[in-house]
Amino acid sequence: MTRPKKVLLSWSGGKDSAWTLHLLRRTPEVEVVGLLTTFNESAKRVAIHGVRQELVSAQSQAVGLPLFAVPLPSPCSNSQYEATMRRVCDDALASGVTAIAFGDLFLADIRAYREKQLQDTGLQPLFPIWGLPTLPLARQMIASGLRAKLSVVDSRVLAADFSGSDFDAQLLADLPGGVDPCGENGEFHSFVYAGPMFQNSIPMQVGKRVSRDGFIFTDLLPK
């Protein structure tokens, strides 16, 4: 009998990485052995999403997987990032991991970058939700019981009051035309606090909104 390949999941804390975990756990050929997340070293928050590390740690406990937290300096140059991730890949390979999975949907340049970074590392890139139509996918996530808050929105395409709102059917109905239902173009990012991939929901509350660099961040707080 072939042993399942050990996979690390690139984990942002958002709905797409959570759904990727949900699908991978229904795939006998793979075994997810941990969540891999990069954090701003000084702020202790997920890069781009702005979610507190404490909440992501709660997610890892709720899914029953260890969190491999990778601290990044701020600012972080591309060369610093790539050198750090190369060390992460080397450590993963040494521990028996054979692949890293990503929750990307359709941005070809992002996929190409990830594939390039994993070349010659001995690790295979996996894209379990690649190419899935985003509106049906968003509806499927919501119908499954996945619950999430929008942690940040791009103020160029979404009003400030979308930040901190629920990822639900009402949100999908309210999104302006041209905004991807899963926010794949960077229109919004999310934090999942309940769903079929979790053993328990994560107590949290919505804090203040902050505007920075064209984005509206909502401070999600442990409860």
C-alpha positions as CSV (number, residue, x, y, z in Angstrom):
1,M,0.0,0.0,0.0
2,T,1.4,3.4,-1.0
3,R,1.9,5.8,1.9
4,P,0.2,9.2,1.5
5,K,2.5,12.1,0.7
6,K,3.1,14.5,3.6
7,V,1.9,18.0,2.7
8,L,2.3,21.4,4.3
9,L,-0.5,23.8,3.6
10,S,0.3,27.4,3.0
11,W,-2.2,29.0,5.4
12,S,-3.3,32.6,5.4
13,G,-6.2,32.0,7.8
14,G,-8.7,32.8,5.1
15,K,-11.5,30.9,3.4
16,D,-9.5,29.7,0.4
17,S,-6.8,28.0,2.5
18,A,-9.4,26.6,4.9
19,W,-11.4,25.1,2.0
20,T,-8.1,23.7,0.5
21,L,-7.6,21.9,3.9
22,H,-11.2,20.6,3.7
23,L,-10.6,19.1,0.3
24,L,-7.1,17.7,1.0
25,R,-8.5,15.9,4.1
26,R,-10.9,14.1,1.8
27,T,-8.0,13.0,-0.5
28,P,-6.5,9.6,0.6
29,E,-3.3,10.2,-1.3
30,V,-2.2,13.1,0.9
31,E,-1.7,13.7,4.6
32,V,-1.7,17.4,5.7
33,V,0.9,17.6,8.5
34,G,1.0,21.3,9.3
35,L,0.0,24.8,8.4
36,L,2.7,27.2,7.1
37,T,2.1,30.9,7.7
38,T,4.3,34.0,7.4
39,F,4.0,36.8,9.9
40,N,5.2,40.3,10.2
41,E,7.8,39.8,12.9
42,S,7.2,43.1,14.7
43,A,3.4,43.3,14.4
44,K,2.8,39.6,14.9
45,R,0.2,39.6,12.2
46,V,-0.4,37.7,8.9
47,A,1.2,39.5,6.0
48,I,-1.4,41.3,3.9
49,H,-4.4,39.9,5.9
50,G,-3.4,41.8,9.0
51,V,-4.8,39.0,11.3
52,R,-3.3,38.5,14.7
53,Q,-1.0,35.6,15.2
54,E,-2.9,34.6,18.3
55,L,-6.0,34.0,16.2
56,V,-4.1,31.9,13.6
57,S,-2.7,29.8,16.5
58,A,-6.3,29.2,17.6
59,Q,-7.1,28.1,14.1
60,S,-4.3,25.6,14.1
61,Q,-5.6,24.1,17.4
62,A,-9.2,24.0,15.9
63,V,-8.0,22.0,12.9
64,G,-5.7,19.8,15.0
65,L,-2.5,20.7,13.1
66,P,0.8,22.3,14.1
67,L,1.4,25.9,13.0
68,F,4.8,26.5,11.4
69,A,5.1,30.3,11.9
70,V,7.6,32.0,9.7
71,P,8.6,35.5,11.0
72,L,9.5,38.1,8.4
73,P,11.1,41.5,9.0
74,S,9.3,44.6,8.1
75,P,10.0,45.9,5.6
76,C,11.0,42.6,3.9
77,S,12.8,42.6,0.6
78,N,12.0,40.0,-2.0
79,S,15.5,38.5,-1.6
80,Q,15.0,38.2,2.2
81,Y,11.7,36.6,1.7
82,E,13.0,34.0,-0.8
83,A,16.0,33.2,1.3
84,T,13.8,32.6,4.4
85,M,11.4,30.4,2.4
86,R,14.2,28.4,1.0
87,R,15.3,27.6,4.5
88,V,11.7,26.6,5.4
89,C,11.6,24.3,2.3
90,D,14.9,22.7,3.3
91,D,13.6,22.0,6.8
92,A,10.3,20.7,5.5
93,L,12.0,18.3,3.1
94,A,14.3,17.1,5.9
95,S,11.2,16.3,8.1
96,G,9.7,14.1,5.3
97,V,7.3,16.6,3.7
98,T,7.1,16.1,0.0
99,A,4.7,18.9,-1.1
100,I,3.3,22.3,-0.3
101,A,-0.3,23.1,-1.1
102,F,-1.7,26.5,-2.0
103,G,-5.2,27.9,-2.1
104,D,-4.8,29.8,-5.3
105,L,-7.8,30.0,-7.7
106,F,-6.9,31.6,-11.0
107,L,-4.0,34.1,-10.9
108,A,-1.6,32.5,-13.3
109,D,1.3,34.8,-12.3
110,I,1.0,33.9,-8.6
111,R,1.0,30.2,-9.5
112,A,4.0,30.5,-11.8
113,Y,5.9,32.3,-9.0
114,R,5.1,29.6,-6.5
115,E,6.2,26.9,-8.9
116,K,9.4,28.7,-9.7
117,Q,10.2,29.1,-6.0
118,L,9.7,25.3,-5.4
119,Q,11.9,24.3,-8.3
120,D,14.9,22.3,-7.2
121,T,13.7,22.2,-3.6
122,G,12.5,18.6,-3.8
123,L,9.0,19.8,-2.9
124,Q,6.0,19.5,-5.2
125,P,3.5,22.5,-5.5
126,L,-0.2,21.5,-5.2
127,F,-3.2,23.6,-6.2
128,P,-6.3,21.7,-5.1
129,I,-8.8,24.4,-5.8
130,W,-7.2,25.8,-8.9
131,G,-9.7,26.7,-11.7
132,L,-12.9,26.2,-9.6
133,P,-15.5,28.8,-10.6
134,T,-15.5,31.3,-7.8
135,L,-19.2,32.1,-7.4
136,P,-20.3,28.5,-7.1
137,L,-17.3,27.9,-4.8
138,A,-18.2,30.8,-2.6
139,R,-21.8,29.6,-2.3
140,Q,-20.6,26.0,-1.5
141,M,-18.3,27.3,1.2
142,I,-21.1,29.2,2.8
143,A,-23.6,26.3,2.5
144,S,-21.1,24.0,4.2
145,G,-21.1,26.1,7.3
146,L,-17.8,27.9,6.7
147,R,-18.0,31.2,8.6
148,A,-15.5,34.1,8.1
149,K,-15.1,37.8,8.6
150,L,-13.5,40.1,6.0
151,S,-10.3,41.3,7.7
152,V,-9.2,43.8,5.0
153,V,-10.7,45.3,1.8
154,D,-9.2,47.2,-1.0
155,S,-10.8,50.7,-0.7
156,R,-10.5,51.3,-4.5
157,V,-13.2,48.7,-5.2
158,L,-15.1,48.2,-1.9
159,A,-16.6,50.6,0.6
160,A,-15.1,50.7,4.1
161,D,-18.1,49.1,5.8
162,F,-17.4,45.8,3.9
163,S,-14.3,45.4,6.2
164,G,-15.3,43.4,9.2
165,S,-18.4,42.0,7.6
166,D,-19.5,38.4,7.3
167,F,-18.6,36.3,4.3
168,D,-22.2,35.2,3.6
169,A,-24.9,35.1,1.1
170,Q,-25.8,38.8,1.8
171,L,-22.2,39.8,1.1
172,L,-22.2,38.0,-2.3
173,A,-25.4,39.8,-3.2
174,D,-23.9,43.2,-2.1
175,L,-20.6,42.9,-3.9
176,P,-20.3,45.5,-6.7
177,G,-20.0,44.2,-10.3
178,G,-16.5,43.2,-11.3
179,V,-15.5,42.1,-7.7
180,D,-14.6,38.5,-7.6
181,P,-16.9,36.5,-5.2
182,C,-13.8,35.0,-3.6
183,G,-11.8,38.2,-3.7
184,E,-9.1,36.4,-5.7
185,N,-8.0,39.7,-7.3
186,G,-7.1,41.1,-3.9
187,E,-10.5,42.9,-3.4
188,F,-10.7,41.4,0.1
189,H,-9.2,38.9,2.5
190,S,-10.8,36.9,5.2
191,F,-10.4,35.1,8.5
192,V,-12.3,31.8,9.1
193,Y,-13.6,31.2,12.6
194,A,-15.9,28.2,12.0
195,G,-16.5,25.5,9.4
196,P,-16.4,21.8,8.5
197,M,-12.6,21.8,8.7
198,F,-12.6,22.9,12.4
199,Q,-13.2,20.9,15.5
200,N,-14.6,24.0,17.2
201,S,-15.5,27.5,16.4
202,I,-13.1,30.3,17.4
203,P,-14.4,33.0,19.7
204,M,-13.6,36.4,18.3
205,Q,-14.9,39.9,18.0
206,V,-14.7,42.8,15.5
207,G,-12.5,45.7,16.6
208,K,-11.7,49.0,15.0
209,R,-11.2,49.8,11.4
210,V,-7.9,51.3,10.2
211,S,-7.1,52.8,6.8
212,R,-3.6,52.2,5.5
213,D,-2.0,52.3,2.1
214,G,-5.3,52.2,0.3
215,F,-6.7,49.3,2.3
216,I,-9.3,49.2,5.2
217,F,-8.2,46.7,7.9
218,T,-10.5,45.5,10.6
219,D,-8.8,44.5,13.9
220,L,-10.2,41.0,14.7
221,L,-9.8,40.3,18.4
222,P,-9.7,37.1,20.4
223,K,-12.7,36.9,22.7
